[in-house]
Amino acid sequence: MHACGLSTQDFRDHLEDIYQVEVSCELISHVTNGIINEVREWQNRPLNAQYPIVYLDALRVNIREQGQIIKEAVYLALGVNTEGHKELLGLWIKKK
């Protein structure tokens, strides 16, 4: 959520509202900074030239936006490579 533009304060408030968990903005920043390189590596990893099977699907999730809970679609693409292994090709959040 932080990577999608939510501020650390918004992220903290979200965790408290949804899960009744209190964490500091500093902890959120520390965790985010600790994984951001791995996220970027995953986003920029090389993909196979061919995926004989590709599944496209969406998950409906509740997101708090401006004090309201709204449903958003998280689209995903799952490919099956030539060896028969499934790979998550990407995730996208629908934005209005």
Salt bridges, closest charged atoms under 4 A:
ASP13 OD1 - ARG12 NH2 3.26
GLU16 OE1 - ARG12 NH1 3.19
ASP17 OD2 - ARG64 NE 3.25
GLU72 OE1 - LYS94 NZ 3.89
